[in-house]
Amino acid sequence: MPDSLHYEIVVDHTEKSNQCTILPLRDREDFKITRFRATNPPRKLSSDILLHPDGISLAELRSDSITKIAALDCIWRRLNTILNYTLEPLPKFVSIPPGFLTAYPRNDKHGVDPSAGFATIEALFITAAFLGTWDLTLLEKYYFGEKFLEINAEAFSKYRLGPNQRY
């Protein structure tokens, strides 16, 4: 397991443990996972970047000094609620570039999910790949891991991401 990247994940209390793609990784030393509840005091994220759909594309991000990635694991309509309980300054927002697909079966009952949404573990894997870390251990406990890699082989190739490459 790479020791250069660390992950700071805030998991919404509404996320079901049996459907969460992050909670199976809670025992890893490179993961700091906390549960969000509005009754908890606001917290500060200490990461360099935060995955967010309105962020700068990872394809445009140029930095070799990023060592900590933050993500909010929640349903889309709760994203701003959780952000509002996060102390500023927030980490730089980054987003997944076009061309990647989720393998996670989505069920958008409220019509608010962006068309290019990902399971949190998928977004973390893509982000790590753009930062030069091809860490298949991130996907070991993800049921759709193999399918995710398969359906995104072309996108990973397009951006020259893989075990022996660095974007």
C-alpha positions, 0 to 999 in steps of 0.5 A: 500500500502506498504511503505517500497519499492519505485520505480524509473522508467524511461519511454522512450518517445517512449512508448505509454501512452495507452500501458504503464503498468507504467504510470497508477501508476504515482499518487502513492507516492511510484513511481517516474516516469520520461520520457527519452529524449536524449535531457534531461541532463543525470540523476543518478538513486538513487535506490539500484537495477536496473532491467536488463536482464544481472543482478544477478538473484533475486533468488541469491540476498541476501539483506534485505536493498533494499528499492528502485527498478529502471526500464527502461520502453522501447523497448529492442533495446532502453535499452542501449541508455537509460543506456548510458544517465544514470550517473554512478555508476549504481545500481546493476543489477538484473534479473527475475529468470527462470520460470516466464512468461509474460501475456502481448501480445508481438510483436517483429518486430525486433527480439531483444526481449529476450525470457523471457521479461516482461511488466515492471509492471510484473517485478516490481511485481516479484521483490517486491515479492522476496523482501518480498512485495506481493503488489497486488495494483501494478497490479490493473490497469494492464489489464493482472494482473489476467492472470499474477498471474494465469500463474505464480502461479507455479513459485511463489510457487516454490520460496515460494513467496506469501502474507504470505511468504518471499523468 
